[in-house]
């Protein structure tokens, strides 16, 4: 059975979404799982598609970026398909893992992406080392320390550490670090009476 999966990031991408559905139908998909969610969002329909697929089935997508958010994610999906003895077909690339050539292509794509990632990290490390040597590198400013004055002002206004953390978008432990244990009195745990 050929099982399709279509995804767009937003509801505004209607034309692209409909085009995917047409392509998947044209590719002979008997069942199509579809969703409109960002690449980093929870993909319930992708999970459902992977659960639905059985041995001998093929998961069909129009493009690789509609399926996976990263090479790591793609590897996770392909491992799931391999465990189920199912295949992957990416229409735009002509990639079909039911063939030896398709499996080779998928491995090459994964290797090239991994190489690119390693090269990017190496260039980043070199850039940081050069900037440090020139005294230009300051690094990322710690979020909590940047909000230290705000935290102190809120304590003076009588606001508790948990509420300060919530308002400033930092962890409660960071509030205690900023203020020091002598200034930040720990909030008592809720009593049994408060839970009733």
Order of alpha helices (4+ residues) and beta strands (2+ residues): beta-alpha-beta-alpha-beta-alpha-alpha-beta-beta-alpha-alpha-alpha-alpha-alpha-alpha
